[in-house]
Amino acid sequence: MMKMSTICKGCWCQKHMLMPIHGPLSVPFKLVGVRPSRMNPNICNMCETNFRKVRKAKRIVVPAAILFADVRGYTGLSELLESQRVSQLLTLWYDQCAPAIWQRDGIVNKLMGDAILAVFNFPITRGDYVRQAVLSGIELQKNCQEVRASLAKEGTEKDIPFGIGVGISAGQVSIGEVGEVCKDFTVVGTVVNLASRLQGAASAGEILVTQEVYQQMGDVAPCSVDARTAKLKGIEEPVKAYALKV
């Protein structure tokens, strides 16, 4: 079970400010609208909703690792199962995805149908954020294996093609608010696009990472590593990537 922080880890990392979000001291702050964020329960909602006020800027550039994960076989799921059952399976997967990201101090920035976008190193900063992103990707694949195993136990759904592809890249990204009328807190940049394209090129069960990520993942030891040169949609030059399998 994930350990909850009594203070907002984002406020502490960014401003060295103590903002209680769990426990008795958090009660007065909840009365004025300060609550745990849906992106990570160890940061407060002010880290996203009041970004411009807290950071004195609409957007900032930070080093970060970006993780995209997408369900493979989604079309097959939709054809084989009723929409309510597909929704239940996605909910089961999402419920297992979030802790795998949160416990590594990442945030779930977006849920997009059958895909997920996670950011590591903001607002919670740590020196080994690239390694933590890779560990989260490995945990996501292990969780997907558990979902498949649970489907097999049910018998009638044992042949459902359920799997995920993961893409991870790292570098400088722009993070903060976009839009005025419909404001959103998100991350943009070439690093984000590259992670998305890597995810699209990854097969079910694979974590496709850039060479920079591979060089920074430290002592992480997946079951197998396959170096390849990937031609990614929308990216002119071929990208040297590494496929990790667990």
Beta strands, then each sheet from edge to edge (+ up, - down):
strand 1: 59-72
strand 2: 106-112
strand 3: 115-120
strand 4: 163-178
strand 5: 184-188
strand 6: 206-210
strand 7: 224-230
strand 8: 239-245
sheet 1: 2+ 3- 1+ 4- 5+
sheet 2: 2+ 3- 1+ 4- 6- 8+ 7-
end
